[in-house]
Amino acid sequence: MSYINFDRARLVNLEYSLSKELLRSNRAGSYASSTIIHCNTRKYHGLLVTPQPGIDNENHVLLSCLDETVIQREVEFNMGIHKYPGGNFYPKGHKYILDFTVDPVPTISYGVGGVVLSKEMILTSSEDRMIIKYTLKDAHSPTKIRLRPFLAFRNVHQLKRENIFADKKYEHVPNGIKVRMYYGYTDLFLQLSKPAEYIHVPDWYYNIEYQEEMERGYDYQEDLYVPGYFEFEIMKGESVFFVAGTKEIALASIKRSYNTEFDKRIPRNNFENCLKNAAEQFIVKRGNKTEIIAGFPWFGRWGRDTFIAVPGLTLSNGDYATCKNVIDTMIADLNGPLFPNIGSGNQSAYNSVDAPLWFFWALQQYAAFSKSESTIWKEYGRKMKLILEGYREGTQFNIHMEDNGLISAGEQGKALTWMDAIVHGKPVTPRIGMPVEINALWYNAICFSLEVAEYSNDIAFINEWKPVAEMIPASFIDTFWNAEKGYLADYIDGKYKDWTVRPNMVFATSLPYSPIDEEKKEKVLDVLKRELLTSRGLRTLTPKHPGYKSICAGNQAERDLAYHQGTVWPWLLGHFAEGYLKLYGKSGISFIQSLYLGFEAVMTEHGIGTISEIYDGDPPHAPRGAISQAWSVAELIRMNWMLKVYNK
């Protein structure tokens, strides 16, 4: 049996199967996602979701789903499933499912009467193309297959209704058709590997519901357009390929293309390989740009997330070149001393105080893995100095260095740290002033810069910044440390010190250069372990606090109020593990390993074979948010790498 496998008994239980989602993405920026029974529960689900540069360069759902019908002796068995108002599911194709597995590619098997039909799916690695392989495993009489494509042609964040603007025309192409519902879109080519009859019967299917959107408080109904259907005969043992893509494919190359892609796949036959596969899915290469998608299905590129995630996604797997390409791509969007928080180019928002400081950490990790410390200053020194000088002299959002060498930042109505949820125009955790992690990162950035500047003998820089680095530890301890409490303040705003127990102090224990000594690190880790540590990561707020939210659910405002008020984030676990292993060495291995291996259970829990964005603060720590998050996956991979290092 495959490492990840779902049997019929679980698949026919909709309460179980509709909560399990599958994602596949490629380096071109496209993705495919749905539940494991192929009933879409989100507006973000689709068999082919691709960037549309002719419209807004964002992801758009072209092919929402594909209903298969098995026909024998004029009797039809529809394998599709959609949710309609009143909790009605039609057709109920899930009752024909025999099993579902993900290795080596997602495969679902159907059985009805004497027919056994398997369906294998591959999203090609570098093109906007989905290839589905149908194989008739068994049949006792002549069999036909009918394929009915459901088209959306809309932005992933929006829903569509029947409208007069939809173009219902089509053109024949070899073994298929070409359609384009609206001006500005790429064409969608629907082709088969063998001749098939296409019957043009344009129709709308109304009020298809997306359960997850309804529960999240968004619009949840839409109308999907079906241009017609394909029909073909299939023999026992025969395989027929269906291809949906933005470019026509040569018929003779379909099978070869599928087999080539099939052979590329890393087996998802254990926990570690699942994480490796998940890591690759966040990396997008467009032209000369290499970017990290922060999470699926609704995130784009985020600066902070990119720098935090890229070491785990690439370096731990030995891919130094991709790490460097990601860093270089981000540098192209550096604006003064700030990196974009979200977006790129003219669409960038620069409201992140920590993204530039995480850049230093990502570069530091790259230098250590690639043994390139001696060349870092020569290649990146000018940008590093630009950021440090910008922070020291002052830049947007009141980001500036105080006389004691620490960084202060923030304005009313803005949330500049990673705790950036805003409800009704007001930040939930504004943290204006001097946040603890920003200053830990600031100290690390200066020290790393001094380290690599020495290789180039940049005496002027060293003389200018060494005194700043030397004064920060004392300032940091005097500002943030409380010996009686035994931990660091979360942030300082003037004379006010916030002693709320949050996870942000963890970075003072994990970063390569830390402003606190081992005795203080031990006390910080003890508090984190006692009040914030869970089996799924660190809580964002201690349960002892009156503002603690144990569950992150409800509409957007309710979720955002809980987002950093107790919700658990897996990515923080990487830095907790790093600080813990640095402090306790080999004696800490078994504890950290138990935390790492505890995530194996989530491989079949939410996003299949990957790690979710967040989890509830209280047991059983239900998965929430995006089904696959870059820094969640990255830090689990980095934890495993650390364990291997310490085990040696």
C-alpha positions in Angstrom: 0.0 0.0 0.0 1.1 3.5 -0.8 2.5 5.8 2.1 -0.6 8.0 1.6 -3.7 6.1 0.7 -7.4 6.7 1.3 -9.8 3.7 1.0 -13.4 3.6 -0.1 -14.8 3.6 3.5 -13.3 7.0 4.2 -13.8 8.5 0.8 -17.5 8.0 0.7 -17.8 9.8 4.0 -18.2 13.4 2.9 -17.6 14.9 6.3 -14.2 13.2 6.2 -13.2 13.5 2.5 -14.2 17.1 1.9 -11.8 18.3 4.6 -8.8 16.7 2.7 -7.3 18.8 0.0 -4.7 18.2 -2.7 -2.4 20.7 -4.3 0.0 20.4 -7.2 1.9 23.4 -8.6 4.6 23.9 -11.1 7.6 26.2 -11.8 5.5 28.3 -14.3 3.3 29.5 -11.5 0.2 27.3 -12.3 -1.5 25.0 -9.8 -4.2 22.5 -9.5 -6.2 21.9 -6.3 -9.3 20.3 -5.1 -10.5 17.8 -2.4 -9.4 14.2 -2.7 -12.8 13.3 -4.2 -12.6 16.1 -6.7 -15.5 18.1 -5.2 -14.4 21.7 -5.2 -15.0 23.4 -1.8 -13.2 26.7 -2.4 -13.2 29.4 -5.1 -9.5 28.7 -5.3 -10.0 25.1 -6.4 -9.5 24.1 -10.1 -7.9 21.6 -12.4 -5.9 24.3 -14.2 -5.2 27.6 -12.4 -2.8 29.8 -14.3 -1.3 33.4 -14.2 -2.9 35.7 -16.7 -0.4 38.4 -17.8 -2.9 39.8 -20.3 -5.3 40.7 -17.4 -3.6 41.3 -14.0 -0.8 38.7 -13.9 -2.6 37.0 -11.0 -3.9 33.4 -10.9 -7.1 32.6 -12.7 -9.2 29.5 -12.7 -9.6 28.4 -16.3 -10.7 24.7 -16.0 -12.6 24.4 -12.7 -13.4 20.7 -12.9 -14.0 17.8 -15.3 -16.9 15.4 -14.9 -16.4 11.9 -16.2 -19.3 9.6 -17.2 -18.9 5.9 -17.8 -21.4 4.6 -20.3 -22.2 0.9 -20.7 -25.2 -0.6 -22.5 -26.7 2.9 -22.8 -26.6 3.3 -19.0 -24.7 6.3 -17.6 -22.7 6.5 -14.4 -21.5 10.1 -13.7 -18.4 10.3 -11.6 -18.6 14.0 -10.9 -19.7 15.7 -7.7 -20.8 19.3 -7.0 -22.5 20.9 -4.0 -25.8 22.8 -4.7 -28.0 24.8 -2.3 -29.8 23.0 0.5 -26.8 20.8 1.1 -27.5 18.8 -2.1 -24.6 17.0 -3.8 -25.1 16.1 -7.4 -24.1 13.9 -9.1 -22.9 11.7 -6.3 -19.9 10.3 -8.1 -18.0 9.8 -4.8 -20.0 6.6 -4.2 -18.2 5.0 -7.1 -14.7 5.7 -5.7 -12.6 2.7 -4.8 -9.5 4.4 -3.5 -7.2 7.4 -3.8 -3.4 7.6 -3.6 -0.8 10.3 -4.2 2.3 8.3 -5.1 3.8 8.6 -7.5 1.1 10.9 -8.9 -2.5 11.6 -7.6 -4.6 8.6 -8.7 -8.2 7.9 -8.1 -10.0 4.7 -9.0 -13.7 4.2 -9.7 -15.7 1.1 -9.8 -19.2 0.5 -11.0 -20.7 -2.8 -12.2 -17.8 -4.6 -14.0 -15.9 -1.4 -14.8 -12.8 -0.3 -13.0 -11.4 3.1 -14.2 -8.3 4.8 -12.9 -7.6 8.5 -13.3 -4.0 9.8 -12.9 -3.2 13.5 -12.9 0.0 15.4 -13.7 0.5 19.1 -13.8 3.5 19.5 -16.1 6.5 21.1 -14.5 7.2 24.1 -16.7 4.0 24.7 -18.8 0.5 25.7 -18.0 -0.8 22.2 -18.7 -2.7 19.4 -16.9 -2.5 15.9 -18.3 -5.1 13.3 -17.1 -4.5 9.7 -17.9 -7.6 7.4 -17.9 -7.0 3.7 -17.9 -9.8 1.1 -18.2 -8.6 -1.5 -15.8 -11.6 -3.8 -16.2 -14.8 -4.0 -18.2 -17.1 -6.8 -19.3 -18.9 -5.0 -22.2 -18.2 -2.1 -24.6 -17.4 1.1 -22.7 -17.6 4.8 -23.5 -16.3 7.7 -21.6 -17.9 11.2 -21.7 -15.9 14.2 -20.4 -17.7 17.4 -19.6 -15.4 20.4 -18.8 -16.6 23.1 -16.4 -15.0 26.4 -17.2 -14.7 29.5 -14.9 -12.2 32.0 -16.5 -12.0 34.3 -13.5 -9.6 35.5 -10.8 -9.1 33.1 -8.0 -10.3 35.7 -5.5 -13.6 36.3 -7.3 -16.7 34.3 -8.4 -18.6 34.5 -11.6 -22.3 34.4 -12.6 -23.9 33.7 -16.0 -23.3 36.7 -18.2 -23.8 37.9 -21.7 -20.2 38.6 -22.2 -19.0 35.0 -22.2 -17.8 34.0 -25.6 -19.4 30.6 -26.5 -17.5 30.2 -29.7 -14.9 27.4 -30.1 -12.5 26.3 -32.7 -11.5 22.7 -33.6 -7.9 21.7 -32.9 -6.4 18.2 -33.4 -8.5 15.9 -31.3 -10.1 18.7 -29.4 -11.2 22.3 -29.2 -9.9 25.8 -28.3 -12.0 28.2 -26.2 -11.6 31.6 -24.6 -14.5 32.9 -22.6 -13.3 36.5 -22.3 -11.1 39.0 -24.0 -7.5 39.2 -22.6 -7.3 35.6 -21.5 -5.0 33.0 -23.0 -6.7 30.3 -25.0 -7.6 27.1 -23.3 -6.9 24.0 -25.4 -8.8 20.8 -24.5 -7.4 17.8 -26.4 -7.3 14.0 -26.2 -4.7 11.5 -27.3 -7.2 9.7 -29.5 -10.0 10.9 -31.8 -13.1 11.8 -29.8 -16.5 13.2 -30.8 -17.1 16.7 -29.5 -20.7 17.7 -29.0 -21.1 21.5 -28.6 -24.0 22.0 -26.1 -23.2 25.3 -24.3 -24.8 25.5 -21.0 -24.5 27.1 -17.5 -24.6 25.2 -14.3 -26.0 27.5 -11.6 -25.4 28.0 -7.9 -22.5 25.6 -7.4 -21.5 26.1 -3.8 -18.1 26.2 -2.2 -18.4 25.0 1.4 -15.2 26.5 2.7 -16.0 30.0 1.4 -19.4 29.8 3.1 -17.8 28.9 6.4 -15.2 31.7 6.0 -17.9 34.3 5.5 -17.3 35.0 1.8 -19.5 34.7 -1.3 -19.8 31.1 -2.0 -22.0 30.4 -5.0 -21.1 30.7 -8.7 -22.3 29.6 -12.2 -19.9 27.5 -14.3 -20.0 27.3 -18.1 -19.9 23.9 -19.9 -19.3 24.3 -23.6 -20.2 20.7 -24.4 -18.7 17.3 -24.0 -16.2 14.8 -25.5 -17.1 11.2 -26.0 -14.9 8.2 -26.9 -14.8 4.4 -26.7 -12.2 2.8 -24.5 -11.0 -0.8 -24.5 -10.1 -2.8 -21.4 -6.4 -2.2 -20.7 -6.3 1.0 -22.8 -5.1 4.4 -21.6 -6.5 7.7 -23.0 -5.0 11.0 -22.1 -6.9 14.3 -21.7 -4.9 17.5 -21.9 -5.9 21.0 -20.8 -3.4 23.8 -21.4 -2.8 27.3 -22.6 -0.9 26.1 -25.7 -1.7 23.4 -28.2 0.1 20.1 -27.7 1.3 17.8 -30.5 -0.8 14.6 -30.3 2.3 12.4 -30.8 4.0 14.0 -27.8 1.2 13.6 -25.2 2.1 10.1 -23.9 5.8 11.0 -24.0 5.2 14.2 -22.2 3.2 12.4 -19.5 5.9 9.7 -19.1 8.7 12.2 -18.9 6.9 14.1 -16.2 6.0 10.9 -14.4 9.7 9.9 -14.2 10.7 13.3 -12.7 8.5 12.8 -9.6 10.1 12.4 -6.2 8.3 9.5 -4.6 6.0 10.6 -1.7 6.8 7.3 0.0 7.8 8.8 3.4 7.5 11.9 5.6 10.8 13.4 4.5 10.0 13.0 0.8 6.6 14.5 1.2 8.2 17.6 2.7 10.8 17.7 -0.2 7.9 17.6 -2.7 6.0 20.2 -0.9 9.1 22.5 -0.8 9.4 22.5 -4.6 5.8 23.5 -5.1 6.4 27.0 -3.7 9.2 27.9 -6.2 8.2 29.7 -9.4 10.5 30.6 -12.2 9.3 33.2 -14.7 11.8 34.5 -17.2 14.9 35.6 -15.2 12.9 35.8 -11.9 12.8 33.1 -9.3 10.2 33.6 -6.6 8.7 31.9 -3.6 4.9 31.7 -3.2 4.1 32.3 0.4 1.3 29.7 0.5 -1.5 28.0 -1.4 -4.1 28.5 -2.5 -4.5 32.3 -2.0 -1.1 33.8 -1.2 1.3 35.4 -3.7 4.9 36.5 -3.1 5.6 38.0 0.3 9.0 39.5 1.1 9.1 38.5 4.7 7.9 35.0 4.0 10.4 34.6 1.1 13.5 35.3 3.2 12.3 33.2 6.1 11.3 30.2 3.9 14.0 30.1 1.2 16.8 28.5 3.3 14.7 25.6 4.3 13.1 25.2 0.9 16.4 25.2 -1.0 19.6 25.0 1.1 18.6 22.1 3.2 18.0 20.2 -0.1 21.4 21.2 -1.5 19.9 23.7 -4.0 22.1 26.7 -3.5 21.5 28.2 -7.0 17.8 28.6 -6.4 18.4 30.2 -3.1 20.7 32.8 -4.6 18.3 33.4 -7.5 15.4 34.0 -5.1 17.6 36.5 -3.2 18.7 38.3 -6.3 15.1 38.5 -7.6 14.1 40.2 -4.4 17.0 42.6 -4.5 15.6 43.9 -7.8 12.6 45.3 -5.9 14.6 46.9 -3.0 13.3 50.4 -2.6 15.7 52.4 -0.5 16.3 50.2 2.6 13.0 48.4 2.3 11.9 45.2 0.5 8.3 44.7 -0.6 6.0 43.2 2.0 3.7 42.0 -0.8 3.6 42.3 -4.5 6.4 43.3 -6.9 7.2 46.2 -9.2 4.6 49.0 -9.2 2.3 46.8 -7.2 4.6 46.6 -4.2 3.7 47.5 -0.7 6.7 48.2 1.5 5.1 48.1 5.0 7.4 45.5 6.6 10.1 46.4 9.1 11.5 42.9 9.3 11.7 41.8 5.7 15.1 43.7 5.1 16.4 42.1 8.3 15.4 38.6 7.3 17.2 39.3 4.1 20.5 39.4 6.1 19.5 36.1 7.7 18.7 34.4 4.4 22.0 35.6 2.9 23.8 34.4 6.1 22.3 31.0 5.7 23.3 30.9 2.0 26.8 31.9 2.7 27.2 29.2 5.4 25.8 26.4 3.2 27.7 27.4 0.1 30.9 28.4 1.9 30.8 31.7 0.1 31.3 34.1 3.1 34.5 35.5 1.4 32.5 36.8 -1.6 29.3 38.0 0.0 30.5 41.5 0.8 31.8 42.0 -2.7 28.5 41.0 -4.3 26.0 42.2 -1.8 27.8 44.7 0.4 26.4 47.8 -1.3 22.8 46.7 -0.7 23.6 45.6 2.8 25.1 49.0 3.6 22.1 50.7 2.0 19.7 48.9 4.4 21.8 49.4 7.5 22.3 53.1 6.8 18.6 53.5 6.0 17.6 52.0 9.3 20.1 54.0 11.2 19.2 57.4 9.6 15.5 56.7 9.4 13.1 55.7 6.6 9.4 55.2 6.0 7.0 54.2 8.8 9.2 55.9 11.4 11.8 53.2 11.2 15.0 54.5 12.8 17.8 53.7 15.1 17.7 55.2 18.6 20.8 56.6 20.4 21.2 53.3 22.2 21.6 51.4 18.9 18.2 49.8 18.9 15.6 50.0 16.2 12.2 51.7 16.8 9.4 51.6 14.2 5.7 52.1 13.7 2.9 54.5 13.1 -0.7 54.5 14.2 -2.9 52.3 12.0 0.1 50.3 10.7 1.2 46.8 11.5 4.9 46.5 10.4 6.0 43.2 12.1 4.9 39.7 11.1 2.0 40.0 13.5 0.2 42.2 10.9 -3.5 41.3 11.2 -5.8 44.4 10.8 -9.5 44.4 11.7 -11.8 47.3 10.8 -8.8 49.4 9.9 -7.0 48.9 13.2 -4.0 46.5 13.8 -4.8 43.8 16.3 -1.2 43.8 17.6 0.4 47.2 16.5 3.6 46.7 18.5 4.7 50.3 17.9 8.1 51.1 19.3 10.9 48.6 19.7 9.8 45.0 19.0 12.0 42.4 20.5 12.5 40.3 17.3 13.3 43.3 15.2 16.2 44.2 17.5 17.5 40.7 17.7 17.5 40.6 13.9 19.1 44.0 13.7 22.0 43.0 15.9 22.4 39.8 13.8 22.4 41.8 10.6 25.1 44.2 11.8 27.3 41.4 13.1 27.0 39.3 9.9 27.8 42.4 7.9 30.9 43.0 9.9 31.9 39.4 9.5 31.8 39.4 5.7 33.2 42.9 5.4 36.4 41.7 7.1 37.0 39.4 4.1 37.1 42.4 1.8 39.0 44.4 4.4 36.4 47.2 4.4 38.0 49.1 7.2 35.7 52.2 6.8 32.6 50.1 7.3 34.1 48.1 10.2 35.2 51.3 12.0 31.7 52.8 11.5 29.6 49.9 12.6 31.6 47.9 15.1 30.9 50.5 17.9 27.1 50.1 17.1 27.4 46.3 17.4 29.3 46.5 20.6 26.7 48.7 22.3 23.6 46.7 21.3 23.9 43.8 23.7 23.9 46.0 26.8 21.1 48.2 25.4 19.1 45.1 24.4 19.4 43.5 27.9 18.7 46.8 29.7 15.6 47.4 27.5 14.1 44.0 27.1 15.2 41.8 30.0 13.5 41.3 33.3 15.5 39.1 35.7 12.5 38.6 38.0 10.2 37.5 35.2 13.0 35.5 33.4 12.1 36.5 29.9 12.1 39.3 27.3 9.5 42.0 26.8 7.6 41.7 23.6 8.0 45.4 22.6 8.8 48.7 24.2 6.9 51.9 23.4 8.5 54.8 25.2 8.3 54.1 28.9 5.8 51.3 28.4 7.1 47.7 28.4 4.8 45.0 27.1 5.4 41.8 29.1 2.9 39.7 27.3 4.3 36.2 26.7 4.6 35.9 22.9 6.9 33.8 20.8 8.9 36.8 19.3 11.6 36.5 21.9 12.5 33.0 20.5 14.8 34.6 17.8 17.1 35.9 20.5 17.9 32.2 21.2 18.2 31.0 17.6 20.0 33.7 15.5 23.7 33.1 14.7 24.5 36.3 16.6 22.5 36.9 19.7 22.5 39.8 22.2 21.8 37.6 25.2 23.9 35.0 27.0 23.1 31.3 27.4 21.7 31.7 30.9 19.1 34.1 29.6 18.4 31.9 26.5 17.7 29.0 28.8 15.1 31.0 30.8 13.5 32.3 27.6 13.2 28.8 26.2 11.7 27.5 29.5 9.0 30.1 29.3 8.3 29.4 25.7 8.2 25.7 26.3 5.9 26.1 29.3 3.4 28.5 27.9 3.5 28.6 24.1 4.9 25.3 22.8 2.4 22.8 21.3 2.7 19.7 19.1 2.1 22.0 16.0 4.3 25.0 16.8 4.3 28.0 19.1 1.2 29.8 20.2 1.2 33.5 19.4 -0.1 34.3 22.9 -0.1 32.6 26.2 -3.4 31.0 27.2 -3.0 32.8 30.6 -3.7 36.1 28.8 -7.4 37.4 28.8 -7.1 38.1 25.1 -6.2 34.5 24.2 -8.2 33.0 21.3 -8.2 29.2 21.4 -9.7 28.7 17.9 -9.1 30.5 14.6 -12.4 30.2 12.8 -15.4 32.2 11.7 -15.6 35.1 9.3 -12.5 37.2 8.3 -12.7 39.6 11.2 -13.1 36.7 13.7 -10.2 34.9 12.2 -8.0 37.9 12.1 -8.7 38.6 15.8 -7.4 35.2 16.6 -4.6 35.1 14.0 -1.9 36.3 16.4 -3.8 36.0 19.7 -3.1 32.3 20.5 -3.2 30.7 17.1 -0.3 28.2 16.6 2.3 28.8 13.8 4.5 25.9 12.8 7.3 28.1 11.3 8.2 29.3 14.7 9.1 25.8 15.7 12.2 25.9 13.5 13.7 28.7 15.6 12.6 27.2 18.9 14.4 24.0 17.8 17.5 25.9 16.7 17.7 27.7 20.0 17.1 24.5 22.0 19.7 22.5 20.1 22.3 25.2 20.4 21.7 25.3 24.1 21.4 21.6 24.9 23.3 20.0 22.1 22.9 16.2 21.8 20.9 16.0 25.0 18.1 18.0 23.2 17.9 15.8 20.1 15.2 13.4 21.3 12.9 16.2 22.4 13.2 18.1 19.1 12.9 14.9 17.1 9.7 14.1 18.8 8.3 17.5 17.8 9.5 17.0 14.2 8.1 13.4 13.9 4.8 14.6 15.4 4.0 16.3 12.1 4.0 13.1 10.2 0.4 12.7 11.3 -0.7 15.9 9.4 0.4 14.4 6.0 -3.2 13.1 5.6 -5.0 15.8 7.7 -5.6 19.0 5.7 -3.3 19.7 2.7 -2.3 16.2 1.8 1.5 15.7 2.0 2.2 19.2 3.2 2.0 21.5 6.3 -0.8 24.0 6.9 -0.3 27.7 7.6 -1.7 27.7 11.2 -3.3 25.5 13.8 -5.8 26.2 16.7 -4.2 27.2 20.0 -6.1 24.5 21.9 -6.0 20.7 21.4 -6.6 19.0 19.1 -4.9 21.9 17.3 -7.1 21.7 14.2 -5.4 22.9 10.9 -6.5 26.3 9.6 -5.6 28.8 7.0 -3.8 28.0 3.8 -3.5 24.3 3.2 0.2 24.6 2.3 2.5 27.3 3.7 6.1 27.9 2.5 7.6 28.8 5.9 5.8 26.0 7.6 7.3 23.4 5.3 10.7 25.2 5.2 11.2 25.2 8.9 10.2 21.5 9.3 12.8 20.7 6.7 15.3 22.8 8.5 14.5 21.1 11.7 15.2 17.8 10.1 18.5 19.1 8.8 19.5 20.4 12.2 18.7 17.0 13.8 20.9 15.3 11.2 23.8 17.7 12.0 23.5 17.2 15.8 23.2 13.5 15.4 26.6 13.4 13.7 
